[in-house]
C-alpha cells in the first residue's frame, strides 16, 4: 500500500490534480481494500449465520474508529448500533444504513462468486475485467466494483468509516454527537424494526436522521430526498373447479378463474393507468410551490422512456415526479395453470394476482387494502381469507381468497425543514452546485418507525450510482461514487447545521 500511495502522489502531481484530490484518492484506495474485505462476507438476509459474521466485522471496524458499539437484540435478527462519545452540548445526528443483502443466484452473475469483488471497466462491447494492481498507479473513477452489496448497502458504510478516518487525520472536531444504526433485515421488510425502535428509544434519541440508502439521481448529481413511499401487499386468488379439468370436457361450462381474475383486475384501473377504486387518491393535493420543486428535478423523460422501452407512460401524474406523489396499485405477478413448454389443455383450478400498493403519507395502507377489498365485493365476489370449503363453493357464485401483507408506512419531511436546508447548503458549498431535491422517491426504506417513535425529521442522502443493479445480478459501485460518498460524509460531519 505504501508503494501504491507514493506512485499515486507522483502521478497526480504531474497530472494537475490538487492536493485535496490526491488525499481523496488515497482514502478511496483504502476504502476499496476495506470494501472488498467486507463484501467477501456473505450477508444474505435469510441466513442468520451470515448476519452474525457481518456484525462481528462491523464491531471491530467501528471500535477501531473510536466508536462504542453494541448488538441490539430484536424479535428477529439483531441490529448494530454504534456511537462516538457523547457531549450533551451538541445536537445529535443518527445515521441509518443496512448490512444485509439480497440473496444471490450465482449462475446469473458474470463472475464466479458474487461475494468476491471484481474490478471492471466499460467498453463498447460491455464490461472488461481489470486487475486491482492497476489501481496502484492511479484510480480510475469510471471503473466499477462488482459484487453483492457493493452499493446496497455496504459501500456507504465503508464510505462513512473512511470519512471518519479523514476527519480524525485532519484534526476536525465533529460538531455533533454521532450515532449509527445498521439494519440486518432491510431486504426482508425489517419486520422487527418498529418494536426495536420502541425498545431502544432512549438509545436512538437524536435531533435528525440521515439515511444513506439508494442511488443518487440518474443525472449523477448530488441528491437529497425528503421522503419515500411505503408499501403493503395483497394476494388475490380466484377459484374455478376444485381441481384442473380437461378443457374440452368442461370448457364453456366450468367458470375459468383466469378470466374471472382478469375481468376483476380490469375494473381497478383505466386505460391510462389511473386507479378507479373510489377514494384511492383522497387527501392528495399539490400546490404550485410543491409542483415547482417537483419540476426542478432534472429528469430526462425521453431517456427514461427509452430505457424502459415504452412509447406512452401512464397518466397518474402529468410528469414522472408528480406520478410518485400518488399511491400505486401494481400487479407484481400473475399465475394460473401452466405456460410455455409446460402448457396443457386444462381449465385451471385457480388464478392468482400478487399486488403491491406503494403508499404516500396521505394514504394509510390498511385503509387502501380495505378499499380494494370493498371494490372486489362490489364486483360480485364473496371475499374470504382462507381457502373455500366445499360448502362455500356450492353456495357462492364467485369466490376470491385475499391474503394481506404487513404495512410499511411512507414518510415525508417538510421541504423547508431547517436541518434539510442545512444539508442542501453543505452539499452545495462542497460541490459547487445545488443538489437535486426530491420530495418523495418511489421506493421504500423502512424508516417510518424512527419518524413515529423518535419524532424527528429524516432525510435520504444517497451515495451510489443510479445504474448499480441493486437486488439484481451484477450489482456494482462506481469508484467515483466512493470518492463522492467520503467527501459528502466529511462535509456533513464537519459543517455545523
DRENLUMPA-546523 format. One line per field, with one value per residue (C-alpha): z, x, y; residue number from 1. Coordinates in Angstrom, 2 decimals, padded with zeros to 5 digits. Each point is the difference from the previous one (the first is absolute). Layout:
DRENLUMPA-546523
z <- Z  ...
x <- X  ...
y <- Y  ...
resi <- NUM  ...
***
This chain:
DRENLUMPA-546523
z <- 000.00  000.82  -003.51  -001.62  001.88  -000.93  -003.67  000.32  001.48  -002.82  -002.81  001.31  000.54  -003.61  -001.21  001.38  002.94  003.10  003.34  001.12  -003.00  000.93  003.55  -001.08  -002.36  002.82  002.10  -002.91  -000.37  003.64  -000.30  -002.95  002.04  002.89  -002.19  -001.65  003.46  001.11  -003.13  000.30  003.00  -001.36  001.44  -001.17  002.13  000.06  001.66  003.69  -000.01  -002.77  002.07  003.08  -001.98  -001.34  003.46  001.32  -002.87  000.58  003.72  -000.65  -002.64  001.96  003.19  -001.87  -000.81  003.63  000.01  002.86  -001.60  001.02  -001.50  000.58  000.29  -001.70  -000.66  -003.12  -000.95  002.05  -000.86  000.18  001.93  000.39  001.41  000.55  003.58  000.81  000.79  001.33  -001.46  -003.58  -002.20  -000.95  -003.50  -000.51  -003.15  -001.35  -002.41  -000.32  000.05  -001.53  -003.70  -002.50  -000.66  -003.03  -002.88  -000.98  -003.39  -001.06  000.82  -002.43  002.59  001.89  003.48  000.62  003.36  -001.51  -001.36  -003.65  -001.50  -003.48  -002.57  -002.53  -003.67  -003.20  000.28  003.68  003.05  000.11  003.08  001.41  002.49  003.43  -000.34  -002.68  002.75  001.55  -002.68  -000.13  000.80  -002.89  001.36  -002.94  000.85  002.08  002.78  -000.64  002.91  002.17  002.29  -001.46  -000.41  002.09  002.69  000.97  -002.20  001.95  003.32  -001.14  -001.34  003.43  001.81  -002.27  000.39  003.77  -000.62  -002.10  002.63  002.69  -002.21  -000.67  003.67  -000.62  003.03  -001.02  001.13  000.65  002.07  -002.58  000.23  -002.57  -000.26  -002.52  -000.91  -000.64  -001.51  -002.37  -002.99  001.53  001.14  003.44  001.85  003.45  -000.43  001.38  003.30  000.16  -000.39  002.83  002.19  -000.63  -000.31  002.56  -001.59  -003.48  001.07  -002.50  -001.51  -003.58  -002.07  -003.16  -002.12  -002.37  -002.12  -003.66  -003.01  -000.90  -002.75  -003.42  -001.11  002.43  001.84  003.82  001.34  003.10  000.40  002.49  000.13  -001.40  -000.77  002.25  -001.10  000.72  -001.96  -000.93  -001.46  -001.89  -001.08  -002.02  000.01  -002.79  000.17  003.09  -002.13  -003.58  -002.60  -003.65  -002.05  -002.61  002.47  002.22  -002.00  -000.63  003.15  003.11  000.82  -000.86  002.92  -002.39  -001.77  003.31  001.30  -003.18  -000.09  003.67  -000.44  -003.04  002.20  002.24  -002.44  -003.13  -003.30  001.11  003.20  002.46  002.86  -000.24  003.55  001.78  002.50  -000.96  -000.60  002.72  001.98  -002.56  -001.14  -001.67  000.20  -002.41  002.30  000.24  -003.75  -000.53  002.13  -001.84  -003.38  001.10  000.02  -003.21  -001.31  -003.67  -001.00  -003.44  001.62  002.62  -002.68  -002.13  002.93  000.74  -003.72  000.27  -002.30  002.32  003.82  002.27  000.91  003.77  -000.02  -002.87  000.43  001.77  003.35  000.28  -000.54  003.06  002.25  -000.30  001.35  -002.61  -000.67  -001.67  -001.25  000.92  -001.07  -001.67  000.02  -001.25  -001.42  -002.06  -002.76  -002.66  -000.62  003.03  -001.37  000.05  -001.12  003.37  001.69  003.06  003.56  001.15  -001.20  002.21  -000.25  002.36  000.55  001.65  001.06  000.32  002.61  000.51  003.36  -000.86  -000.63  002.88  -001.16  001.96  -001.35  -003.61  000.49  001.38  -003.05  -002.34  001.85  -000.06  -003.72  -000.55  001.97  -002.16  -003.06  001.34  001.70  003.35  001.76  002.28  001.80  -000.23  -002.63  -000.73  001.35  -002.06  001.71  -001.04  -003.58  -000.33  001.64  -001.74  -003.68  000.00  002.78  000.60  002.71  001.15  002.07  001.37  000.54  002.76  -000.43  -000.20  000.28  -002.26  001.38  -001.29  001.70  -000.70  -002.82  002.19  003.00  001.39  000.24  -003.61  -001.04  001.72  -001.72  -003.38  000.75  001.17  -003.13  -002.24  001.64  -000.30  -003.65  -001.43  -001.12  001.72  000.46  -001.66  002.55  -000.22  002.03  000.19  -001.75  -001.47  002.00  003.65  002.88  003.36  001.80  001.28  003.46  000.63  -001.11  002.04  003.19  000.14  -001.48  -002.08  -003.60  -002.43  -003.23  -002.54  -001.24  -002.52  -000.94  -002.80  -003.79  -001.39  -002.33  002.76  -000.62  003.66  000.82  -003.40  -001.42  -000.66  002.72  -000.18  001.44  -002.06  001.58  -000.45  002.31  002.76  -000.25  -000.06  003.05  002.07  -000.87  000.75  003.39  000.76  -000.87  001.96  003.09  -000.05  -000.72  002.85  -000.96
x <- 000.00  002.90  001.41  -003.39  -000.61  003.48  -000.65  -003.41  001.55  002.55  -002.46  -002.71  002.46  001.11  -003.57  -001.17  -002.02  -000.36  001.38  -003.60  -000.52  003.10  -001.18  -003.48  001.44  002.09  -003.15  -001.81  002.85  -000.37  -003.77  000.25  002.19  -002.42  -003.08  001.45  000.58  -003.54  -001.75  001.88  -002.24  -003.30  -002.93  -003.17  -002.82  -001.52  003.09  000.50  003.57  000.92  -001.31  001.97  003.26  -000.69  -000.86  003.36  001.82  -001.93  000.67  003.73  000.06  -002.09  001.97  003.23  -001.46  -000.79  -003.68  -001.73  -002.05  -002.53  -002.24  -003.69  -002.14  -003.41  -002.91  001.94  003.63  002.09  000.67  003.44  000.35  003.06  000.61  002.92  000.43  -002.91  000.04  -003.29  000.73  -000.06  -002.97  -000.22  -000.06  -001.12  001.09  -001.97  001.42  -000.39  002.48  -002.11  -000.27  -002.27  000.46  002.12  -000.31  003.65  -000.97  -001.39  003.18  002.85  002.56  000.55  -000.79  -002.31  001.72  003.49  000.21  001.03  001.41  -001.30  000.21  -002.66  000.70  -002.00  -000.76  -000.96  002.23  003.67  001.62  002.90  002.73  -000.08  003.75  -000.80  -001.43  003.46  001.04  -003.21  -003.67  -002.40  -003.26  -001.95  000.95  -002.40  000.03  -002.37  -001.33  -003.05  -000.64  002.80  -002.63  -002.92  001.12  003.57  001.56  -001.51  001.00  003.63  -000.18  -001.19  002.82  002.63  -001.50  000.41  003.65  000.46  -001.60  002.29  003.07  -000.86  -000.64  -003.60  -002.27  -003.41  -002.64  -002.52  -000.57  000.15  -002.13  -000.28  -002.68  000.49  -002.97  000.46  -003.43  -000.54  -000.13  -002.90  -002.10  001.58  -002.93  001.70  000.94  -003.11  000.12  003.80  -000.20  -002.56  002.20  003.21  -001.65  002.27  003.16  -001.06  -001.09  001.23  -000.82  -000.21  000.50  002.09  -000.61  002.76  -001.79  -000.98  001.56  000.59  -002.15  000.57  001.71  002.82  -000.44  000.13  -003.42  -002.10  -003.28  -002.66  -002.07  -000.81  -003.14  -001.19  -001.27  -002.53  -001.14  -003.07  -000.17  -003.27  -001.07  -003.10  -001.41  -001.41  -000.49  001.43  002.81  001.21  -002.35  000.28  -000.71  -001.89  -002.35  -000.68  001.00  -003.11  -001.54  002.20  000.94  003.59  001.82  002.49  -002.76  -001.67  003.26  000.82  -003.50  000.30  003.42  -001.24  -002.56  002.74  001.80  -000.91  001.86  002.29  001.06  -002.12  -001.48  -003.80  -000.62  -002.07  002.00  003.41  001.57  -001.88  001.93  002.71  000.43  003.00  000.36  002.03  003.05  000.08  -000.43  002.90  002.28  -001.17  000.67  003.49  001.16  002.05  -001.74  000.56  -003.37  001.18  002.88  -002.28  -002.43  002.87  001.47  -003.42  -000.67  -003.47  -001.77  -002.66  000.24  -003.01  -001.75  -000.39  002.11  000.78  003.74  002.19  000.55  -003.68  -000.95  002.06  -002.14  -002.93  -000.46  000.44  -001.86  002.38  -000.40  003.37  -000.81  -002.67  -000.44  -002.49  000.50  003.13  001.66  002.70  001.28  -001.99  -003.35  -002.77  -003.63  -001.61  -002.44  001.95  -001.21  001.25  001.53  002.04  001.10  002.63  -000.48  002.21  -001.34  002.60  -001.14  000.42  -000.45  -003.59  -000.98  -000.29  000.92  -002.74  -002.57  001.08  -000.14  -003.52  -000.99  001.33  -001.92  -003.21  000.47  000.37  -003.20  -001.78  000.98  -002.09  002.71  -000.31  003.24  001.78  003.34  000.25  -000.45  -003.70  -001.58  -002.27  -002.95  001.33  000.50  -003.55  -001.46  001.72  000.15  003.46  002.56  003.28  002.58  002.00  003.17  001.31  003.61  001.28  000.18  003.19  -001.00  001.18  001.76  000.62  001.86  -001.00  002.03  000.69  001.35  003.07  002.09  -000.84  000.90  003.36  000.68  -000.77  002.21  002.89  -000.11  -000.34  003.04  002.04  -000.74  -000.82  -003.52  -003.34  -000.98  -003.03  -002.82  -002.54  -003.20  -000.66  001.66  -001.84  001.67  -000.39  002.46  -001.41  000.55  -003.49  000.64  002.70  -002.29  -002.94  001.87  002.86  -001.99  002.95  000.38  001.68  001.93  001.39  003.47  000.84  003.59  000.02  -000.44  -003.53  000.90  001.37  -002.24  -000.98  -001.94  000.99  002.91  003.17  -000.64  002.76  001.42  001.72  003.35  -000.72  -003.00  002.33  001.84  -003.31  -001.25  003.12  -000.05  -003.72  000.25  003.05  -001.91  -003.12  002.01  002.24  -002.63  -002.16  -003.66
y <- 000.00  002.38  -000.49  000.57  003.24  001.31  -000.73  001.60  003.14  000.36  -000.67  002.30  002.85  -000.19  -000.44  003.33  -001.36  002.17  -001.11  -000.58  -002.31  -002.01  -000.47  -001.02  -002.61  -001.45  -000.31  -001.64  -002.50  -001.00  -000.17  -002.40  -002.36  000.15  -000.44  -003.11  -001.44  000.86  -001.29  -003.30  -000.73  -001.38  001.98  -001.71  001.39  -003.50  -001.50  000.88  -001.35  002.45  002.90  -001.06  -000.03  003.49  001.31  -001.18  001.78  003.21  000.02  -000.33  002.77  002.51  -000.65  000.75  003.44  000.80  -000.94  -001.74  -002.75  -002.60  -002.64  000.71  -003.11  000.09  -002.34  -001.02  000.52  002.47  003.64  001.60  003.25  002.22  003.47  002.32  001.33  002.30  003.71  001.38  003.44  -001.32  -000.93  -003.67  -001.45  -003.60  -001.84  -002.98  -002.57  -003.77  -002.87  -002.77  -000.72  -001.67  -003.71  -000.88  -002.43  -000.38  -001.49  003.39  001.95  000.71  -001.12  -003.26  001.32  003.00  000.52  000.30  003.56  000.31  003.21  000.92  002.78  000.94  -000.77  000.28  -003.72  -000.03  -000.45  -000.94  -001.51  002.02  -000.87  001.60  000.50  002.60  002.21  000.30  002.50  001.99  -000.40  000.26  001.41  -001.48  -003.59  -002.05  -002.55  -002.91  -002.07  -000.51  003.00  002.12  002.71  -001.27  000.65  -000.92  002.67  002.92  -001.60  -000.18  003.58  001.14  -001.80  001.52  003.46  -000.41  -000.91  003.14  002.26  -001.40  000.30  003.66  000.68  001.06  000.07  -001.31  002.51  -002.77  -003.05  -002.79  -003.14  -002.79  -002.67  -002.82  -002.17  -003.73  -000.74  002.93  -002.33  -001.92  002.98  000.61  -001.56  000.23  003.67  001.77  -001.87  000.35  003.77  000.12  -002.21  001.99  003.40  001.71  -001.43  001.17  003.47  002.62  003.38  -001.25  -003.13  -000.43  -003.10  -001.09  -002.55  000.01  001.74  003.64  001.50  -001.56  003.23  -000.87  003.30  000.22  -000.88  000.64  -001.86  001.06  -003.16  -003.40  -001.89  -002.79  -003.39  -002.69  -003.05  -002.01  -003.50  -000.58  -003.49  -000.84  -003.52  -002.18  -003.77  -001.68  -001.47  000.63  -001.45  -001.10  003.14  -001.98  -001.64  003.01  003.07  002.18  -001.50  000.31  003.64  000.78  001.69  001.60  001.92  000.86  001.44  001.93  001.51  000.97  001.61  001.93  001.78  001.42  002.33  001.92  -000.12  002.84  -001.78  001.99  -002.00  -000.12  -001.20  002.64  002.08  -001.41  003.42  001.89  002.64  000.73  003.60  001.61  003.77  002.12  000.18  -003.81  -000.40  002.40  -002.18  -003.13  001.61  001.07  -003.63  -000.42  -003.11  -000.76  -001.44  -001.09  -001.88  -001.58  -001.18  -001.31  -001.94  -001.47  -000.58  001.56  002.47  001.40  000.12  -000.26  003.24  -000.14  003.18  002.33  -000.72  -002.55  001.75  000.89  -003.65  -000.99  002.21  -002.43  -003.53  -002.72  -003.23  -002.42  -003.57  -001.45  -003.54  -002.14  -003.74  -002.58  -003.46  -000.63  002.01  -000.34  -003.51  -001.17  001.24  -002.58  -000.05  000.45  002.32  001.26  -000.37  003.40  003.23  002.31  003.62  001.34  003.73  002.58  003.37  002.78  002.48  003.74  001.79  000.96  -003.64  -002.46  -003.50  -001.78  002.45  -000.61  -003.77  000.40  002.07  -002.70  -002.72  002.05  000.55  -003.75  -000.65  002.55  -002.04  -002.88  -002.08  -001.72  000.98  -002.46  -000.11  -003.80  -002.68  -000.60  -003.16  -002.23  001.69  003.44  -001.13  -001.25  003.12  002.94  000.91  001.66  -000.49  001.79  -000.71  003.03  -000.13  003.28  001.06  002.25  003.77  002.04  003.65  002.78  003.06  003.50  002.85  003.60  001.54  003.06  -001.92  001.84  -003.18  -000.76  003.54  -000.40  -003.33  001.59  002.99  -002.21  -002.14  003.05  001.62  -003.19  -000.82  003.41  -000.86  -000.26  -003.64  -001.52  000.18  -002.81  000.36  -003.74  -002.91  -002.94  -002.75  -000.95  000.25  -001.20  003.30  000.82  -001.57  002.61  002.81  -001.26  -000.87  002.50  002.90  001.21  001.17  -002.38  000.51  -002.44  000.93  -002.75  -000.77  -002.58  000.12  -000.31  -002.91  -002.21  -003.06  -000.22  -003.18  -001.39  -002.01  002.04  002.57  002.60  003.20  002.67  000.91  003.69  -000.41  -001.18  003.30  001.85  -001.88  000.62  003.70  000.28  -001.69  002.16  003.17  -000.96  -000.90  003.08  002.68  001.17  000.18
resi <- 1  2  3  4  5  6  7  8  9  10  11  12  13  14  15  16  17  18  19  20  21  22  23  24  25  26  27  28  29  30  31  32  33  34  35  36  37  38  39  40  41  42  43  44  45  46  47  48  49  50  51  52  53  54  55  56  57  58  59  60  61  62  63  64  65  66  67  68  69  70  71  72  73  74  75  76  77  78  79  80  81  82  83  84  85  86  87  88  89  90  91  92  93  94  95  96  97  98  99  100  101  102  103  104  105  106  107  108  109  110  111  112  113  114  115  116  117  118  119  120  121  122  123  124  125  126  127  128  129  130  131  132  133  134  135  136  137  138  139  140  141  142  143  144  145  146  147  148  149  150  151  152  153  154  155  156  157  158  159  160  161  162  163  164  165  166  167  168  169  170  171  172  173  174  175  176  177  178  179  180  181  182  183  184  185  186  187  188  189  190  191  192  193  194  195  196  197  198  199  200  201  202  203  204  205  206  207  208  209  210  211  212  213  214  215  216  217  218  219  220  221  222  223  224  225  226  227  228  229  230  231  232  233  234  235  236  237  238  239  240  241  242  243  244  245  246  247  248  249  250  251  252  253  254  255  256  257  258  259  260  261  262  263  264  265  266  267  268  269  270  271  272  273  274  275  276  277  278  279  280  281  282  283  284  285  286  287  288  289  290  291  292  293  294  295  296  297  298  299  300  301  302  303  304  305  306  307  308  309  310  311  312  313  314  315  316  317  318  319  320  321  322  323  324  325  326  327  328  329  330  331  332  333  334  335  336  337  338  339  340  341  342  343  344  345  346  347  348  349  350  351  352  353  354  355  356  357  358  359  360  361  362  363  364  365  366  367  368  369  370  371  372  373  374  375  376  377  378  379  380  381  382  383  384  385  386  387  388  389  390  391  392  393  394  395  396  397  398  399  400  401  402  403  404  405  406  407  408  409  410  411  412  413  414  415  416  417  418  419  420  421  422  423  424  425  426  427  428  429  430  431  432  433  434  435  436  437  438  439  440  441  442  443  444  445  446  447  448  449  450  451  452  453  454  455  456  457  458  459  460  461  462  463  464  465  466  467  468  469  470  471  472  473  474  475  476  477  478  479  480  481  482  483  484  485  486  487  488  489  490  491  492  493  494  495  496  497
***
